[in-house]
Amino acid sequence: MRRTATPHAAFMRRILLTATLLATAIAAPSPVAEAATYDVCASGCDHTSIQDAINTAAPGDTVLVAPETFSGDITIDRPLTLLGDQDGVDPSTSGRSGGETVLLGDYTITIAADDVTVDGFEFRDFIHAITVTGSFENIQISHNWIHQPTTDPEQLVGIVLEPDQLTDIRILDNIVHTEVSGDSLAAISLSSCCAADPPTITDLQIAGNDIGWSSRGIFDGADPATYVIERMTLSGNWIHDNDLAFNFGNIGNGLVDGNVIEDVGGLIGIDGGSITGNTFEDGAALALWGTEIDAPFWRPSANLEVVNNWFADEVTGRAITVMTGADADTIDIHANAFLDSGIAVGSDTGDAWAGYLIRNFGDGGLDATLNWWDDSTGASGNTGGIYGTVDTDPWIASYTDDPDHVAPTEFPLADLALGRAVGFWPLVDTSTAITSSTPDPTFVGGPVATSGTVAITGLGGDTSGIVSLPGRVDVDNGTDSCADSVLSGTATNLLFDFSCSFTATAPSSAAIDATYTDTGLVRFFADSTDDQAHDVFAIEELDITFNGEFFDADGFGTTTLSATIDGGTAMCESGIEVTFTLTPVAGSPVIVTGTSGLDGTATATASLEVGVYEVTAKATDTEGCIYADGLGTVVVFNRDAATTGGGWYRVDASPPRVNFGYTVQVKVNRRLDLTTVTGQVLWTHQDTNRLKGTVSGYYVPVPCPTVGELTFTKCAVFMGTGTLYDYNPDTERWINPRTVTFQVWVADGGQSSLARRGGPKQAKPDAFGIAIDGEVVEAESNPIQLSGGNLQVR
């Protein structure tokens, strides 16, 4: 029966968009053919037949099908994308809003090409809904609702994979239900068709599907010895209401994770990989294929981890069976929860269908230690039994379900209101005790060493084999941190030691936090945190002062420098050596030292030549208390040559302090008609920039500025190159040095008495301005008052 309808609005919007793109392509033709989109509907579209649209399409094109009903089998024999009106929309058993694109046909879609996507359809009245046969790659089957097969023939299958050499096959976010009067074979079937030896599926992903109401969920179909799967992911599926959840094998490198498997068990054969985070409930069980005669898998299960799974309500079957021929010695079963078996053990041979939590028929012993058996006494406390060589000691004797664990996919689990977490994380309770090997307080720049133990509780049985703990302890004081990831301990007490140290880089009174985190592949142990009060002290302030602005005619004099220390605590103020470093613009630095007294003040004297010096001070005590540098400027000049200014200035109250120091020597050899200029400049602007420069030329005299009623008798401009820095207030350091050119204006306010040794100092009204790389510095282009410096011209 065909249902006709007006094309859905979303479908029409895509048609209009396609028309716009085609019109654009016609207006601006490209030498490379662009992918086209063909629409299919009962009337008014490019095609009324899906097969006709496919036959018309070129590789890479898209066929878009309206929300109507279409009958007949379809073959996709070229790379293309086939989209129903619900492409990209998760299907629902109650239908999707907006209408479905319904396909009816015995063998509805056969994929016979590379690079094919089938997305967004509803399949009904099929024998095989989608079939992929042969040697192809990059196939995606997604967001399809496959249900209501025909009621006549047997062997009904939703999706069939018959490999010769199939590569990169993705079955994603579909609903596949194929049960009709017991005629269903499987929701998804893996079979063989071709001459390859062996037929192979490489990179198979089955994820996010609702697989149910079928005889078998996923089934090998034909003789399993004739095909192989390399790299497979079975993830986030809901497999339910089947006679058998899954039965397939010969898998190399497989991941089965985050699935919910209900009602019945599944059989799978994997060599290399993991089965993790799955929920097996209501009697669901897991069997690991070996090399049984009645199902001759030639690649037995081996090198496999079965971890963090939840086996609940095992009232009708077994939780895990390792079958004959499997390599049990290489299969680890850890951190699983085996709950509520509720029935007695079957026959002594282990052949009974019900009653065994684990049966091992494989080769070698099975390591099933560190699992929760629903009883603090271990497996013996559960009514279910253990058959074969299985080591269950030690076991998890107490556990906490992980509240943070959530389902790994929102479809179909959330859509179908499956109100439970996927998988189970049994966590052993832990506690952490912290002790410190460093006296309190610690000083900035000094080591903080912390050691302690992680004490494990919640294990039962013989724990003597546990000699290391899979995890790490991170220690953090809010600024600095360290980690110890090698935790070893004593087996009898389960106490695992850690130690780590770091250098404190900032003052702090916060507690040291120590956190243990389980980082093992198998998650056994709960994270835990403890802390300890631990203060880190550092200097709060380091001020530098100096004097000695005027010197004798020989150009030398003694400057007294002092540093006042405030460390916030008495033990960090006295007996501290302070190193003063005075660095001229050119030449070697002068270094002097002093030791602080009880008042925290340290002094030193320095004999300096004429020049401009940057002075820094660093204080370090014998206990490793390192303080931030202090910073200042010293201007030293010959008092007999002091004719203009330099020093600290203010322009009213704003902008704040500006520092400008300079020395300039200009010598003219008239006989040789040669002028030489030497000198230095040091200028600091409002704690934002700093210039250290060398004078290379001058102009004198130049027109003098007028500032209010001030009269200037001599003015000069000198220029040169230097290094300009920016100030970083966070680190209190000068950064980003770059070479610049500068010009400085100096205005002499006239003669005034100079200070003599022992006499009062008199300021005289001077002014200056500065430009860097041709740009006048804002608020300093007008003259401002100075009170010292050196400009000598002769």
N, C-alpha and C positions, 0 to 999 in steps of 0.2 A: 504494500500500500504506500503511495506517495502522498506526502503532505506538502501542500504549497502554501507559501506565505510571503508577505512583503519582506524584503531583506531587512535584517535587524539594523538599528541605528548605528551601532558600533561598526558593523560591516560597511554601511554606506559611508561613514566618515573615513574609513580606510580606503574606499574606492575614490573618494574626492581627493584624498592626499596623494594617492597613486596618480590620478589624472594631473594634478598640479606638478608632480615630479616629472611626468612624461612631457608635459607642456614645456617645462623648463629645459628638459633634455633636447627637445626639438628646436627651441630657440637658440640654444648654445650647444651645438653638436660637439661630441668628443671623439677623438680617434679610437678610443677604447669603448667597446660596447658595454652599456650599463645593464645591471640586472633589472628585469621587468617583473611586474606583478599582473597576474591574470585572475579575474574574479569569475566565480561560477554561481549561478542562481537560476531559478526557473525561467525568468525572463528579464530582459533589460541589462544583461551582463555580457562579458566577453564570450562566455560559453555556458551552455546548459548541462554539459557533461563534464565530470571531473576528469575522466580519461582523455577526452578531447583537449582539455586545457593542458594536461601533462604532455600529451603528444605535441602540442604547439610550443611548449616552453623550451627554452634553451637552458643548458647547465647553469646553475646559480640562480634561476628565477624562482618566484614565489607564486603558488596557486592558493588563492584565498576563497574559501567556500562558505556560502551563506548559511544561516540557521534554518535549514530545510532538511527534508529527508531524501536520500539518494540511494538507489538500489544498483546492484551489480558489482562484480569483482573489479579491482583496480590493480594495475601493475605500475610501479614507479621504476623506470629503467634509465633514469638520468639524475644527476645531482640537482636536487631542488628542495624547497621547503613547502610542505603541504599543511595548511592551517585551517582548522575549523574556527567557528566564530568564538569559541571559548579558549583560544590559545593563550597559554600562560596563566590560566585560572584553574585552581585546584578543583577537581571534581568532587561531588558529594552524592551520597546514595539517595538524597532527596532532590537531586537535580540542581543545576546552576541557574542563577537569574539571567534573564535575557534570551533564553532559548538555546537549544542544542543543534549542532550540525550532526545529523544522524546518518550513519552508514549501515546499509543492509547488504549482506552478501555471504555466500558460503565461505570462500577464502577471500575475505574482504579486501585486504591490502597485502600485496607481495612486494617487498623491497628488493630490488635487483640492481643496485647502483651504490657508488660511494656518496658520502656527503648528503645524506637524506635526513630530514626532520619531519615527523608526523606528530602534530600537537593540537589538542583542543577538540577532539571528536567524541561522539557517543557511538558505540558499536553494539548492534543487536542482530539477532537471527543469523549467527555465524557458526561455522564449524571451526575454522581458525580465523581469528580476527586480524592479526598481523603476523606475517611470516617473513623471516629474513633467511635466505638460502644462498650459499655459495661463498665467494671470497670478496668481501667488501669491508669498508672501513668508515668510521665517523658516522654512526647511525644513532639518532636520538628519537625515542618514543616517549612522549611526555604528556601529562595533563589530559589523559584520555579516560573515559568511563566505559569500561568493557564489561557487559553483563547481558543477561537474557539471550543466551545462545539458542540455536534451533533445537527443537525437541526430538528430532528424528534420529540422526546418526549418533554413534558413539565416538569416543576419542575427541571430545570437545576440548579445545585449548584456546586461551586468550592470546598469548604471544608465544610464537614458536621461533627458536633459533636453531638452524641446521647448518653448522659451519663446514665449509671447506677450510678457509682461513679468514675468520671474522676478527676485526680489530676495532677497538674503541667503540663499544656498544653500550649505550646508556638508556636504561629503563627507569624513568624518574616520575614520581608523583602521579601515578595512575591508580585507579580502582579496577581490579581484575577479579570478577566473580563469574565462575563458569558452571556452577552446579545446576543441572536440570535432570531430575528423575534418575540420578545415579549414573548418567552418561558421561560426566566430566572426566577427562584424563588429568588435566592440570591447569592451573592459572597461567604458569610460565613453564614451557617445556624446552629442554635442551636435548637435541638429538643429533644425528649425523646423516649426511646425504651423499657425500662426495668421495672423491678418490684420494684426498690428502691422507698422508700417513704420519701422524694421526691428524684428523680434523682438529682445529685449534681455535679457541676463542681467546684473544689477548685483550686485556684491559676491559673487563666486564664490570659494569656498575649497575646494581639494582638498589635503588634508594628511594625512601619516602613513599612507598606504595602500600595500598590496602590490598592484601592478597588473601582472599577468603572464599568460602562457599564453593570449594572445588574438591575433587577427589584428592588431589595433592596440590600443595601450594606451588613449589618449584620442584620439577621432576626431571630426571635424566632422560626419560623417554625411551631411547633405544639402548643397545648394549653399551654400558658405560665404559667398557674397555676401549671403545673406538674413538673417544674424543678426549681432549685435555683443555683445561682452562689455566692460562697464565695471567696472574694478577687479577684478583676479583675483590670487589667490595659489596657486601650485603649490609646496608646501613639504614637505620631509622624506619624500618618497615613494620606494619602491623599484620601478622600472619595468624589467621584464626579460622575456626569452623571449617577445617579441612580434615580429611581422614589421615593425612600425613602432612606435616608442615613443609618439609623439604627433604629431598633425597637426591643428592648429586655429589660428585667427587672429582678426583684427579686434578685437584686445584694446587697450583704452585703459588705461594705468597698470597694468602687470603686474609681479609679483614671482615669479621662479622661483629658489628657493634651497634648498640643502641636500638635493637629490635625488640618488639613485644610479641612473644610467641605464646599462644593460648591453646588449651584443650589437648593438643597432641604434640608429639615430639618431632624432631627432625634428625636426619642422618646426613652427615657431610664429611668429606675427606679432604684434608688440607695438609700440605707439607710446607711449613714455614708461614708464620703469621700469628694472629691472635683472635680469640673470641672473647669480647669484653663488653661490659655494660649492658647486657641483655636481660630481659625479664622473661623467665620461663614460668608460667603459672597455670593453675588448674590442671595439674598433671602433665604439663608439657615437659619434654625431656630432650636430652642432647646425646646423640650417638656419633662417635668418631670412627669413620670407615677404616677398615684394614684391607685385607685381601680375601674376603670371604668367597667361597666357591660359587654361591648362588648370586653373587653380584661382584664379578671379578674386576674390582678396581686395581689397577696395577701401580698406582701411586698411593701407598698407605699414609695415614695421618702420622705426622712426625714434626719435631721442631716447632711445637705449638704451645701457646700460653692461653689458658682458660682462666680469666681473672675478672673479678668485680661483677659477677653475674648473680642473679637472684632466682633461685629455684624454690617456688612456693606451692604449697598445697599438693604435695606429691602423693595424692591418695589413689592414683590409678596407674602409676608407672614409676620408672626409675628416673633419677636426675641425670646422671652421666654414665654412659657405657663406652669403654674403649674396646673396640672390637678386634677380633683375631687378625694378627698380622700388623697391627699398628705398632709403632715404636714407642711404647709407653715410657721408656727411659728418657725420652726427649720431650715429653709432654708434662707441663707444669700446671697444676690446678691450685690457685691461691686466691685468697680474699673473696671467696664466694660465700653466699648465704644459702644454706640448705634448711628449709623451713617445713615444719608441719607434715612429716611423712604420714603420720596417723595410722599406719597399718603395720602389721607384723611382717617379718622377713619371710620370703618364700622358701623354696626347696634349697637343700644344701648345695646343689650344683650351680646355683645362680641362674638357672634357666627360667625361673618364674618371672612372669611379666611384671609383677608388682613387688614392692617392698625393699628395693635396694637403692640406697643413695648413690653409690658408685660401684660399678662392676668393671673389673680389669681382666680382659681376655688377651690383652696385647703382649708384646714381647718386652720383658723386663718389668721393673717396679715403677709404680706411679707415685709421683710426689704430689700429695694433696694436703700439705701442711698449711697452717695459718688460714684456715677457713672457719666460719661460724656454722656450728652444727645444730643450732637452736637449743643448745644446752651448755651450761658452763663446764660440764664434765667432758665435752667433746663429742665425737661421733658415737661413742658408746651410750650417750644419754638420749640419743634420738631413736625412735622406734624403728627407723629404717636401718638396713645393714650395709656392710662393706664386703665385697667379694673380690677375691684375688689379692695380689700383692699391691697393697696401697698403704702408704705412710701418711697418717693423719696427725702425727705428734711432732711439734706442739700445735695447739689450736687456739683460735680466738675464743676467750672465755667471757668477754663482755664486749659490747659493741655499741656504736651510736650511728644511726642512719644519717647520712650526709644531707642536711637540709638545703644545701646550696645546689645539689645536683638536680638538673632539669632535663627534660627530654631533648635529645639532640636535634629534633626537627619539629616544626609546628604542623606539618601535614604528613599523614592524615590524623595524627594523634590528637591534636587540639581540635581539629575540625569535627572529629567523631567523639569529642568529649571523653576521651580516655583519661580519666582523672587520676593518674598515678605517674610517678617518676619512672623513667626507663632505666633499668639497671639498679644495682644495689652496691653501696660502698660501706662495708663493715669497718668501722674505725675503732682502733684500740685507744682507750683513754690514756693520755700522757700528761706529765707535769714537768715543769722546768724549774730548777733551783739555780740561782745566780750568786756567785761570790766574786769579789774583785781582788786582784793581786796588786793594785796600785793604791798608795795612800791617798786619802781624800784631804785636801783638794788637789786637783790636777791643774796645771797651768797651760795656757795657750802655748803651743809649740812642743809640749811634752807628750809622752806616750800615755795612752789609756789602755791598759791590758785587762781583759775580762776573761775569766774562766768559770766553768760551772759544769753541771750535769743535766742530762735529760733522763728522767726516770720513767721507765715503761711499766705500765700496769695493764692488766686485762688479758694476759696470755696464760694458757693452761698447758700442763704436760711438761715434757723435758725441753727446756729452752737452752741447753748447753751449746747447741749449734749456732746460736745467734751471737756473733762476735762483732758485728758492725751494724749501724743503724742507717737505713737508706733515707738520708735527708740532710739538712743543713741548719745551722743556727746563725741568724743574722743579728748583729749587735749594732745599735744605732742610738746616737745621742741627739738626733735632730739635725745635725750638720755633717757629721762624719760617721762612717760606718765601716764594718768589716764583716767577714763571713768565715765560718769554719764548716767545711763540707765533709771532713773526714772524722766521723764519730765512731770511736771504738769503745768497748766497755767490758764489764765483767758479766759472764753469762749467768752466774748464780743470782746476782742482784738486779740484773738488767739496768745498770747505771752506765750511761754512755757519756764520756767526757768530751768537752769542747774547750777551746781557748782561741782568742784572737785579739789583736791590738790595732789601734789606729792612732794617728797624731791629731790632737785637738787643734783645730784651726780657728775657733771662735769661742768666746766666753759663753757659758751656759750653766743654768742651775736646774735643767730638766733632768729627769731620770733617764738612765740608760735602759733601753728596751732590748730584750733578748727574745727572739722568736724562733722556735723550731718549726720547720716546714718539711713535710714528707715529700721528697722529690723522686722516689723510686717509681719505676714503671708500674709496679703493683703497689697500690696505695693501701698500706696497713694502718698507719699511725695518724692520730689526729694532730693537727697543728696546735701549738700552745705558746703562750707568751708570759713572761715574767719581767719585772723591772727592779732597778735598784737606784736610789738617790745618789747622784754623783755630780759634784759641782766642778766646773771648769772656770778658773779665774783668769783675767787678763787686765792689762792697764786700761784705765778709762780715759786718761789724758796724759799728754807729754808736751809741755810748753817750753819753748826756747826763748831766752832773752839774751841780749848782748848790749855792750856799750863801746865807746871809743870811736866816735865819728870823726874827730879831728886829730891830726898827728903832726909831728915836727917836720921841719923843712926837708929832712933827709928821706921822707916818704915812708918811714917805718913807724910803727907804734904797736902798743899792746891792747888787744881787745879782750875783754872778759866776757865769757859766755856762761850761761847757767841753764839747767834743765830742771823743771819742777815736775815730779812724778806723783801721780795719784792712781794707785792700783786698786782701790776699792777694799783693800785689806792690808793691815799693818805689815804683814810678813812679805808683802810685795812692794815695799817702798824704800826701805833702808838697805844699805850695803850693796847697792846696785851700781855696776860700772856703766857709765855713760860715755859713748864714743861720739865726739863731734867731728864731722868731716866738712871742711870748708873748701869748696871747689870753685876756682876762678873760671871766668869765661874761657881763658886760655892758660895753659900751664898745669902743673901738678897740684893735686889737692894737699891741704894741710890738715893733719889729723892730731887731735889732742883728746885726752880722756880725763874723767873725774869720777868720783864715787859719791853716791848719795848718802846724806846723813839721816838722822831720825826724822827730820822734817821733809824728807823726800827730795831735797835739793842737792844737785851736783853741779860744781863749777869747774871751769878750766880756762886758761889764758892762752892766747895765740898771738905771735908777732907776725904781722902781715905787711906785705908790700901794698903800694897803691893799686887799687883795682876794685872790681865788683865780685863778690863771692856769694855763692849759694851755700847755706849751712844746713846740714842734717844732723840729727842725733838719734842714736839707737841705744836702747838700754837692755841689758841682759843680766839676770842674776845667776848665781851658781846653781839654782834649782831648776833652771831651764825656763824661767819666766821671760818670754820675749815680748817686747812692746812694739807698738806701731812707731814708725819714724816720726820725729818732729821735723819741721821745715821752716826756714827763715832766710833772710837776706842780710848780708853785711856789706856796706859801702865804705871803703877805705880810700882816703884821698889826702893829698898834701895841702895843709891849710893855707900855705902861702899862694897856692894856685887856685884856691876855691873861689871862682868868680861867678859860677852859676849853680843851679840846684840839682838835687837828687835825693831820694828818700821816700818816706811814706806821705801820702797826700790825701786830702779830702776835697770834694767839691760840694760845699754845703754839707748836707747829711746824706745825699744820694747823688751819684752811685756810691757804693761803699768803697772801702780802701783800695787805692791803686798804688802799686809799688813800681818805682822807676829809678834805677841806679845806673850810673854810667861813668866811664873815664875816657877822655879823648886827648891824645897828644898829636898836635899838628906841627911839623917842623919844615921850614922852608930854607933850602940851600940856594941862595940867590946866585952864587957864582956858577953853580951847575944848572940853575933854573929848574930845580927839582923840589917837589913837595912830597913829603911822606906823612901818612896818617895812620896812627895806631889807636886802638881803644876798644872798649867793650861796653855792651849794654845788657842789662838784666831788667825785664819788665814783667810784672804779674798783674793781670787784670781781673779783679773781682773774683778770684778763685775759680776762674773759668779757663784762662789761657796763660801761658808763660812763654816768654821769648828770651833766648840766650843768643846774643849776636856779636859779631865783630864789625867794627866801623871800618869802612874802606874809603870814604870820601866825605867832603863837607862843603857848605856854602856859608860864608861869613864876610861882611854883614849881609843880612836880609831884612826886609821890612818887618818892623816889630808890630805885634797886635796891640789893640787897645782893649783893656779889660776894666770896665768901670772907670775909676779915677786913677788907676795904676799907670805909671809911666815906666817904660822899659828903655834902658840905655844901649843895650847890645843884644842882638838876637842872631841865632845861627841855626842851620839845618845840617845834620849829618846823616849819612846813610850807610847801609852795608847789608850783609847777609847773615842769617842765623837759623836757629832751630826753634820752631814753634810747637808747643805741646798743648794738649787738652787735659783738663782735670777731671778725674773720675771720683766723685764724692763717695761712691760705695766702697772702693778700695783705698781711697785717700792716696792715690798715686797719679803721677803725670804720665800720660799715654799718648800714642799716635804722633810721634815726632815726625816733622817734615820741614824741608828747607824752604825759607821764604826770604823775600827782600823787605827792608824796612826803611822808613824815613822818620826822623825825630826832629821836632821843632823845640828849641830851647830859647827862652827869653829871660834876660838878666834885668832885674828890677833896679839895679844901681848899687852903689857902694854902701856897705853898712859894716859896722864893726864885727869882726869875726871873734868867735869864742877863743879865749886863751885858756891854757891849762889852769884849772882851778877857778876860772871866772865864769860868769853866766853866759849862756848861749843866746844869740839873737837871730831870729828868723828875718829874712828879707824877702820881699814879694817877688817871686819868680813865676814862670809858667812854662808848660810844655804841651805838645800834642804828638800823636803817633799815627802812622799809616803803615799797614802791612800788605805787601803785594799790591800796592796802589789803592787799597781801600782804607779810608779814614775810620778809625775805631770810634763807634758811636759813643757820645758823651765825653769824648776826650779830644775832639777836634778843636775845641776852644781851650785857650790857655787856662791852666789851673795852678794854684800856688805850690811852689817847691820850697825846700829848705836845706839843700846840700847837694854836692856833686863835684865834678871836676871837668872843666873844659879849658884846656891850655893850648894857646896858639902862639907859636913863635917862629 
